[in-house]
């Protein structure tokens, strides 16, 4: 596995874990407001500070597949992932088969 693939995968997994932790806190607010979670971009850049508004039902649908992540559309790393869905606020990327997908599967907080 090359260094970029490993680093991007680990960074995206970290952001996904952070979003899973804050999802519980956000869900209560979303239920009484606009049913939207405000999550951290799950791109591979640890310095990224983008916040993405994601409807609760979309968040749950995407979380059902460990190879999918929410990112700012311009943050895709084409050699390890591809955009499979796009909205005006975020893109959903799928990790490519092989090492990128193995890292995503191994680090999925919902598969434990």
Secondary structure as GFF3:
##gff-version 3
##sequence-region A 1 112
A	DSSP	alpha_helix	3	32	.	.	.	ID=ss1
A	DSSP	beta_strand	36	40	.	.	.	ID=ss2
A	DSSP	beta_strand	51	55	.	.	.	ID=ss3
A	DSSP	alpha_helix	56	63	.	.	.	ID=ss4
A	DSSP	beta_strand	68	71	.	.	.	ID=ss5
A	DSSP	three_ten_helix	73	75	.	.	.	ID=ss6
A	DSSP	beta_strand	81	86	.	.	.	ID=ss7
A	DSSP	beta_strand	91	95	.	.	.	ID=ss8
A	DSSP	alpha_helix	99	106	.	.	.	ID=ss9
A	DSSP	three_ten_helix	109	111	.	.	.	ID=ss10
###
